[in-house]
Amino acid sequence: MHSLVYRSVAVENFELPDIYKMLSDARLFNSRHNITGCLLFHDNQFLQLLEGEEKEVERLFRRIKKDSRHHKLEIICEERSSIRLFDEWSMAFHDYGLNGTSANLKLNQIDRFFEKSDAFMKPSTLAIPFFANVKDILFDPL
Ligand SMILES: Cc1cc2nc3c(=O)[nH]c(=O)nc-3n(C[C@H](O)[C@H](O)[C@H](O)COP(=O)(O)O)c2cc1C
């Protein structure tokens, strides 16, 4: 098992309806290739966790890197791991909504999202850098 977390910034005209369309194709692809994970979106910023066989994750990530709908791509962490945090999800998605939402509400949303996936219950070294970047994206506007 291999896990990779990266963040990136959506290009200007890549908006929610396009993201939902991209997600429906992505979920089909991911479930066929046994890839799971989650994608968070806030203030035009993406944070994605990809989990699966190393060669499948690397192959998909090469395609994602070439995708012109986002840029400023930065790998947060990449490691061999023994567990999937999102084993039931071909790509869980959460849009944090408008920027005006209060900090507490946003933090509650993260909690609920992760509770649903059971990811909170699993020990993972990815969790610390992952959540550090969730907070960065939520509270440090571009
Ligand atoms: C932020 C972001 C996340 C993406 N996540 C996935 C994904 O999890 N699975 C997937 O198949 N495609 C995903 N894509 C789409 C791929 O970049 C790519 O368009 C798709 O794999 C089709 O590849 P192709 O354009 O080379 O045919 C994502 C794109 C973006 C911008």
PDBQT file of the ligand as one rigid body, heavy atoms in Angstrom, charges set to zero:
ROOT
HETATM    1  C1  LIG A 201      -7.468  18.187  -8.130  1.00  0.00    +0.000 C 
HETATM    2  C2  LIG A 201      -7.644  17.043  -9.068  1.00  0.00    +0.000 A 
HETATM    3  C3  LIG A 201      -7.829  15.760  -8.554  1.00  0.00    +0.000 A 
HETATM    4  C4  LIG A 201      -8.007  14.667  -9.404  1.00  0.00    +0.000 A 
HETATM    5  N1  LIG A 201      -8.198  13.426  -8.880  1.00  0.00    +0.000 NA
HETATM    6  C5  LIG A 201      -8.377  12.371  -9.704  1.00  0.00    +0.000 A 
HETATM    7  C6  LIG A 201      -8.562  11.054  -9.173  1.00  0.00    +0.000 A 
HETATM    8  O1  LIG A 201      -8.578  10.813  -7.964  1.00  0.00    +0.000 OA
HETATM    9  N2  LIG A 201      -8.743  10.035 -10.079  1.00  0.00    +0.000 N 
HETATM   10  C7  LIG A 201      -8.749  10.240 -11.431  1.00  0.00    +0.000 A 
HETATM   11  O2  LIG A 201      -8.912   9.273 -12.192  1.00  0.00    +0.000 OA
HETATM   12  N3  LIG A 201      -8.582  11.469 -11.942  1.00  0.00    +0.000 NA
HETATM   13  C8  LIG A 201      -8.392  12.532 -11.125  1.00  0.00    +0.000 A 
HETATM   14  N4  LIG A 201      -8.220  13.786 -11.658  1.00  0.00    +0.000 N 
HETATM   15  C9  LIG A 201      -8.268  13.933 -13.113  1.00  0.00    +0.000 C 
HETATM   16  C10 LIG A 201      -6.917  13.581 -13.748  1.00  0.00    +0.000 C 
HETATM   17  O3  LIG A 201      -6.048  14.682 -13.573  1.00  0.00    +0.000 OA
HETATM   18  C11 LIG A 201      -7.057  13.279 -15.265  1.00  0.00    +0.000 C 
HETATM   19  O4  LIG A 201      -7.801  14.264 -15.904  1.00  0.00    +0.000 OA
HETATM   20  C12 LIG A 201      -7.751  11.957 -15.479  1.00  0.00    +0.000 C 
HETATM   21  O5  LIG A 201      -7.036  10.945 -14.820  1.00  0.00    +0.000 OA
HETATM   22  C13 LIG A 201      -7.843  11.617 -16.974  1.00  0.00    +0.000 C 
HETATM   23  O6  LIG A 201      -6.533  11.500 -17.485  1.00  0.00    +0.000 OA
HETATM   24  P1  LIG A 201      -6.192  11.946 -18.954  1.00  0.00    +0.000 P 
HETATM   25  O7  LIG A 201      -6.613  13.385 -19.046  1.00  0.00    +0.000 OA
HETATM   26  O8  LIG A 201      -4.725  11.748 -19.086  1.00  0.00    +0.000 OA
HETATM   27  O9  LIG A 201      -7.029  11.067 -19.835  1.00  0.00    +0.000 OA
HETATM   28  C14 LIG A 201      -8.015  14.880 -10.821  1.00  0.00    +0.000 A 
HETATM   29  C15 LIG A 201      -7.812  16.166 -11.320  1.00  0.00    +0.000 A 
HETATM   30  C16 LIG A 201      -7.639  17.243 -10.467  1.00  0.00    +0.000 A 
HETATM   31  C17 LIG A 201      -7.459  18.626 -11.039  1.00  0.00    +0.000 C 
ENDROOT
TORSDOF 0
